[in-house]
Amino acid sequence: MLTLVLGGARSGKSALAERLTLSAAGNAPPLYVATAEAFDDEMRDRIARHRADRGPGWRTVEAPADPAAAIAAAADAGAVLLDCLTIWAATLMHLERDPDTETARLVAAARDLGRPVVMVANEVGLGIVPDNALARRFRDVAGRMNQQVAAAADRVIFVAAGLPLVLKGPSFGAGEVAS
């Protein structure tokens, strides 16, 4: 099952995605596929907080440029969490790689894995129209990426103020912690 968890900044989407991934992993260790890179102290602190919040039971693979390869190699994971698509979109733009092609590769890797995969993304299209071309292009790339993953996903959940709303697919099942 492929699940996409969308929301705004600090909405609670990562915490929900972590709970869903742990629930889906069963007795096997979950894999966290990280797309962020620590280019400054603030980002290093943010990454450290995320790791501490997850706890010791997770295996982490840093894959800022090619999370599809990390997912394809995750045969031993109980479930996989990719956090986040939006940061990966910025990386693809920086590397001048085609986001549509790369997103199709990512979705195919998730589908081929045969294990639950949860992906996190920011819904950046709900705010004001950016005032410059680069920011507008980023918003467009992220929006198309979210649509592409949502179309392929079995379940799509929108999170606002820590509250999940299932937009597509099954509601929360027994053993899944929704909030």
C-alpha positions in Angstrom: 0.0 0.0 0.0 1.3 3.5 -0.9 0.1 6.3 1.4 0.7 10.0 0.8 0.4 12.3 3.8 0.0 15.9 2.8 -0.2 19.1 4.9 1.3 22.5 5.6 4.4 23.2 7.6 4.2 22.1 11.2 0.8 20.5 10.6 1.6 17.1 12.2 2.0 15.2 8.9 5.5 13.7 9.7 4.3 12.5 13.1 1.3 10.9 11.6 3.4 9.3 8.8 5.8 7.9 11.4 2.9 6.3 13.4 1.4 4.8 10.2 4.8 3.4 9.1 5.4 1.9 12.5 1.9 0.3 12.5 2.5 -1.1 9.0 6.0 -2.4 9.7 4.8 -5.1 12.1 7.9 -6.9 13.7 10.3 -5.8 11.0 12.3 -2.6 11.4 10.9 0.4 9.5 13.1 2.3 7.1 13.2 6.1 7.0 14.3 7.5 3.6 15.5 11.1 4.2 15.6 13.6 1.4 16.9 16.6 3.4 20.6 17.7 3.6 22.0 19.7 6.4 23.6 22.7 4.8 23.4 24.9 8.0 23.1 24.7 11.8 19.4 25.2 11.8 18.8 22.2 9.4 21.3 20.1 11.4 19.2 20.8 14.5 16.0 20.1 12.7 17.3 16.7 11.4 18.6 15.8 14.9 15.1 16.6 16.4 13.4 14.4 13.8 15.8 11.5 14.6 15.3 11.9 18.3 11.5 12.0 17.9 11.5 8.8 15.8 13.5 6.9 18.4 16.1 4.1 18.0 14.0 1.5 16.2 14.3 3.1 12.8 17.0 2.5 10.2 17.7 5.7 8.2 19.0 6.0 4.6 19.9 9.5 3.4 18.9 9.7 -0.2 18.5 13.4 -1.2 19.0 12.8 -4.9 17.6 9.3 -5.5 15.1 8.1 -3.0 13.7 5.6 -5.6 17.0 3.7 -5.4 16.8 3.7 -1.6 13.2 2.3 -1.7 14.1 -0.3 -4.3 16.8 -1.6 -2.0 14.5 -1.7 1.1 13.5 -5.4 0.8 14.3 -6.1 4.4 12.2 -3.2 5.8 8.8 -3.8 7.3 7.6 -0.5 5.9 9.2 2.6 4.4 8.7 6.2 5.2 10.0 8.8 2.7 10.2 12.3 4.2 9.8 14.5 2.2 8.8 14.9 -1.4 8.9 18.7 -1.2 12.5 18.9 -0.3 13.3 16.3 -3.0 11.5 18.5 -5.5 13.9 21.4 -4.7 16.8 19.0 -5.1 15.6 17.9 -8.5 15.2 21.5 -9.6 18.8 22.2 -8.4 20.1 19.2 -10.2 18.1 20.1 -13.3 16.5 16.7 -13.5 13.0 16.1 -14.8 10.6 16.0 -11.8 7.8 14.1 -13.7 10.2 11.3 -14.9 11.8 11.1 -11.4 8.5 11.0 -9.7 7.3 8.2 -12.0 10.5 6.2 -11.1 9.8 6.8 -7.4 6.2 5.6 -7.6 7.3 2.5 -9.6 9.9 1.7 -6.9 7.3 2.0 -4.2 4.8 -0.2 -6.1 7.5 -2.8 -6.9 8.7 -3.1 -3.3 5.8 -5.1 -2.1 5.8 -3.5 1.3 3.9 -0.5 2.8 5.4 2.9 1.7 4.4 6.2 3.3 5.4 9.5 1.6 5.2 12.9 3.2 4.8 16.2 1.2 4.0 19.8 1.9 0.9 21.2 0.3 2.5 24.4 -0.9 -0.3 25.5 -3.2 -2.6 26.8 -0.5 -0.8 30.0 0.2 -0.2 33.2 -1.7 1.1 33.2 -5.3 4.9 33.6 -5.0 6.3 36.9 -6.2 9.2 35.5 -8.3 9.5 33.0 -11.1 11.7 30.5 -9.3 9.3 30.2 -6.3 6.3 29.9 -8.7 8.1 27.1 -10.6 8.9 25.4 -7.3 5.2 25.6 -6.3 4.2 24.2 -9.7 6.8 21.3 -9.5 5.7 20.4 -6.0 2.0 20.5 -6.9 2.5 18.3 -10.0 4.6 15.9 -7.9 1.9 15.7 -5.2 -0.8 15.1 -7.9 1.3 12.3 -9.5 1.9 10.5 -6.2 -1.7 11.0 -5.1 -3.0 9.5 -8.3 -0.9 6.4 -7.8 -1.5 6.2 -4.0 -3.9 3.8 -2.4 -4.5 6.3 0.4 -4.1 10.0 0.6 -4.4 11.8 4.0 -4.4 15.6 4.5 -3.3 16.9 7.9 -4.2 20.3 9.3 -3.6 21.3 13.0 -2.6 17.7 13.7 -5.9 16.3 12.5 -6.0 13.8 9.6 -8.6 13.8 6.9 -8.6 10.8 4.5 -9.0 12.2 1.0 -8.7 8.9 -0.8 -8.7 5.2 0.1 -9.4 3.3 3.3 -10.0 5.1 6.6 -7.8 4.2 9.6 -7.8 0.5 10.4 -7.5 -1.3 13.7 -4.1 -0.8 15.2 -3.4 2.4 13.3 -3.0 5.5 15.4 -4.7 8.4 13.6 -4.0 11.2 16.0 
